[in-house]
């Protein structure tokens, strides 16, 4: 009896210690999660804080009188005249109507710098397309000059330097008050390619470039990866050669991505003479990089198909091929898809190998094919982040937000597919 | 507490002994197993399976040691014996389910209707269509009930039209005693059924390709007594048209369903005889010890 009481005491004492240990361990876990979530939150908050203004554009709406004398232009159908004509003059004249006090030559020049560098060509395009407009007054919306945009959006932010003269600042304040200068959603960002001028730069070119590159990557990496996984897992004999291949696939997954870029440069561009900066080459390089991920996750998915299902199929007389095609692959498909999507998401965010094959070039046009020069989202972000104009800073952050949105939707798709296709046995 | 300790240690000692020397202590001389020698009636007239000097090894481990046995036509034979005695391994040789295990080697002569099972000319797919199998754990495909049963006939091309396939499915489910329960939900996913229903579905799937032999590897070990009774009834019904080989851990089950019983011990086939004879007057000492529950 006395034996038992002492034992019970010992147990009770040790229980206390065990519970303390458990509590402590739980605390560590919560702390780790808190740190992880906290840093994620800080990261997102910073990006959104910096980037949200990238989604806002500053516009100047003017009633432009397309006076033929002012532009030195009688006939908008005449190419020679068009190339000689002065399209800035009517814009300045329109601005002067709101700011009549500016009439010296210097002031006029300063006034002209409120609109973006592409405003003149917008007038020209309008006239070229509608020659009848000559002599009429048209309401036109111009993008404000980058400096104006910065002043309007960030006048109170000390981290931005305002590069407008005091005179110009006064005018802008006045124009904002009159509603001539206004801010709205930045549709330019989603409808144009890159530009030298932040207010005119868009991310569409990079989105399309990323899309084309990803299509090539998917078309190569998915079938090849799954075929390799199925062969290695189901058909390959267990010997030294397959062991060697297996080890090397695992090694490839750990190779720095820039090495794949070097390989692409040497083999695809150097040896095969494929063009630089094109989505096809980028896609091929990223496919090489993604392959190990897809193979490894697909093999894991195939391994997780319960042997009882294989036995069942073999038991009714299915051949090896039928077992694989009818049972193993359908059951492993959710896992394979998840692995592939995560591999693709990785490839979507990859920059280094693409720099080497020239997808870092300054490309204004939205690419219209697999063999058209293009850049991709992360490279575009890199380009903007390293640009000197301060307007690009917010664009880079906005670009990161776009990229993150793509990534999160791809991961969400992977999770959804897994949930949707998951079967229980 | 103190009083219990010696009892426990004493028991473990006895258990340890019986594991090391699997021989009851009172009659040691009768328990010597001679390799390749089986008491009782291992052979039959005009057998379905004629198995001679079969040995199976996994690498250097010999799992089956020189077994010779006949399995009669339309006979229900049960394999009993302690765990690890090789009865499942032996069963799986009969339709070459061991093929997928690389290190497994089968020696000896295994004849199905006087054709060598392990001949290099033998197509294993055709063999398995003739020798179906039901496994320990119910393993329906995660597909509909209909697709489960129809899968075998489909891959073997047994039905040319949908109506023929429907007929095969219905017949198989009827034979497996599942038709009444399943006819209204043929499109339901099979894995949603109860364990007993799943096992009967697996039997229906096996008979859908109209095999000649059905191998059952402990088909009731995952089932409750009621489901077990239904499967046993089913075996009794099927014994008219099929040769059935059943591995079981339940001696009552062996006694209930089989014509003959084979007792395996450490890879040896110790005794084969009519079931009632094995259970009432076993010839070999080891068989007696096993069926009276002295080990196993």
Contacts between the chains, C-beta under 8 A, distances in Angstrom:
chain1	res1	chain2	res2	distance
A	3	B	1	6.9
A	3	B	2	7.9
A	4	B	1	7.1
A	238	B	102	6.3
A	306	B	139	7.7
A	308	B	135	6.5
A	308	B	137	5.9
A	308	B	139	3.8
A	309	B	139	6.3
A	309	B	141	6.5
A	309	B	142	7.8
A	310	B	100	7.7
A	311	B	97	6.9
A	311	B	133	7.8
A	311	B	135	6.0
A	311	B	139	6.6
A	312	B	135	6.9
A	312	B	139	4.3
A	312	B	140	7.3
A	312	B	141	6.4
A	312	B	202	7.2
A	312	B	205	7.6
A	313	B	141	7.4
A	313	B	151	7.6
A	314	B	97	6.6
A	314	B	100	7.2
A	314	B	128	6.7
A	315	B	95	7.6
A	315	B	97	7.1
A	315	B	128	6.5
A	315	B	132	6.5
A	315	B	133	3.9
A	315	B	134	7.7
A	315	B	135	7.0
A	315	B	206	6.9
A	316	B	128	6.9
A	316	B	129	7.6
A	316	B	132	6.7
A	316	B	151	6.3
A	316	B	152	3.8
A	316	B	155	7.5
A	316	B	205	6.1
A	316	B	206	6.7
A	316	B	208	7.6
A	316	B	209	5.8
A	317	B	125	5.0
A	317	B	126	7.4
A	317	B	127	7.9
A	317	B	128	3.9
A	317	B	129	4.1
A	317	B	152	6.5
A	317	B	155	7.0
A	317	B	156	6.3
A	317	B	209	6.3
A	318	B	125	7.5
A	318	B	151	7.8
A	318	B	155	5.6
A	319	B	125	5.2
A	319	B	155	7.9
A	322	B	155	5.6
A	326	B	151	7.5
A	326	B	155	7.7
A	327	B	141	6.5
A	331	B	142	7.0
A	423	B	142	4.3
A	423	B	191	7.6
A	424	B	142	7.3
A	424	B	191	6.2
A	425	B	139	7.8
A	425	B	142	5.2
A	425	B	191	5.5
